[in-house]
Amino acid sequence: MSETLPEYDEQLDTRGLFCPEPIMMLHNKVAELKPGQVLQVVATDPATTRDVPKFCQFLNHDLVAQTAVGDELYYYVRVCD
């Protein structure tokens, strides 16, 4: 990864899982974090390119960055109040 990506407090590895599991796991993990913390989500399900941004928008969390490396997708979600 050549671009500078945000630092993160926790990581959620959903590689190999398919919709709806990555989003269900994201929902549970975000509930464990404090406002302001950043969660790195690693996924391989292409549906997450649609689902993670919609999750953040719907629940008012900040999607601060996303990138792909090969077939792995990385999302950085800042937990909001």
C-alpha positions in Angstrom: 0.0 0.0 0.0 1.7 3.1 -1.2 -0.8 5.7 0.0 -0.8 6.9 3.6 -3.7 5.2 5.4 -5.1 6.2 8.8 -3.9 4.7 12.0 -6.4 2.5 13.6 -7.3 1.3 17.1 -8.8 -2.1 16.3 -9.0 -4.5 13.3 -11.9 -6.6 12.1 -10.9 -9.4 9.7 -13.8 -10.5 7.6 -11.8 -12.2 4.8 -13.6 -15.1 3.3 -17.0 -14.1 4.6 -19.9 -13.0 2.5 -22.9 -10.7 2.9 -24.4 -10.3 5.4 -21.7 -11.5 7.8 -19.1 -8.7 7.3 -21.7 -6.0 8.0 -23.2 -7.9 11.0 -19.7 -8.3 12.4 -19.0 -4.6 11.7 -22.1 -3.6 13.6 -21.2 -5.7 16.6 -17.5 -4.4 16.6 -18.5 -0.7 16.3 -20.7 -1.2 19.4 -17.6 -2.2 21.4 -15.6 0.9 20.4 -15.6 4.4 21.9 -16.4 7.5 19.8 -13.4 8.7 17.9 -11.7 5.3 17.7 -10.9 4.0 14.2 -11.7 0.5 13.1 -9.8 -1.1 10.1 -12.1 -3.6 8.3 -10.4 -6.1 6.0 -12.8 -7.9 3.6 -12.8 -9.9 0.4 -16.5 -9.7 -0.4 -17.0 -7.3 -3.3 -20.5 -6.4 -1.8 -18.7 -4.6 1.0 -17.8 -1.8 -1.5 -21.5 -0.9 -1.4 -22.4 -2.1 2.1 -19.7 -0.5 4.3 -20.3 3.1 2.9 -24.0 2.6 3.3 -23.6 1.3 6.9 -21.5 4.3 7.8 -23.9 6.7 6.2 -27.0 5.1 7.9 -25.4 5.0 11.3 -23.5 8.3 11.1 -20.0 6.9 11.3 -17.1 8.4 9.2 -15.6 6.3 6.5 -12.3 8.0 6.6 -10.6 5.9 3.9 -10.9 2.8 1.8 -8.5 1.0 -0.5 -8.0 -2.3 -2.3 -4.9 -4.4 -2.4 -5.4 -7.3 -4.8 -8.6 -9.0 -3.7 -8.5 -7.5 -0.2 -10.5 -4.5 0.6 -9.6 -2.2 3.5 -12.0 0.3 5.2 -11.2 2.7 8.0 -14.3 3.6 10.0 -14.2 6.3 12.7 -16.9 5.6 15.3 -19.1 8.6 16.0 -21.6 9.2 18.8 
